[in-house]
């Protein structure tokens, strides 16, 4: 007799399938079902996602890698520039098969909140994704980036000096909480300016 499959942890959120080819769409569908999302929708337009967010306050955008990174980055920029706060601060998750260090860096640089290696053990995905909910999260915003506050640390060791100089200017820092009932609660919104010593070092 085959043992019963463990029930997934329920996630009171909508998974928006952002795969860009048939294989990616199928993988994201499978991962979403395993995670126990309340709803699963295909990505169509930002306007459609904003309408969905009025009914399901938290929407996860789920991608796969490697896909066409230029197209993926363009879609991420569109999400991060959305008028609706629930979409602009939505968690972006990437599923990736056998990632190299270069792959991980590429995903960080476009602003993914989490990067998950597939295959993933049955029943473990839901708890991992719930880490994006009900806790303070920090984002920062520069002229060309909006996302988790970790890219600046990566730039110090991975990018050439010219790139580090660009990141040494003023930027905005947000601290917020994602709540599956009320959406996005902004705890802090501030402009951070470099000290004179930091500016001189850049």
WOCORCOR-V184872 format. One record per helix or strand of 3 or more residues. SS is the DSSP state (alpha for helix, beta for strand). FROM is the first residue (numbers start at 1). TO is the last residue. Records with the same first field share a line. If there is no record, write none. Layout:
# WOCORCOR-V184872
SS->FROM-TO  FROM-TO
This chain:
# WOCORCOR-V184872
beta->11-17  37-42  59-65  92-97  114-118  136-141  146-148  171-179  183-192
alpha->22-35  46-55  69-80  85-88  101-110  125-132  151-158  161-167  196-201
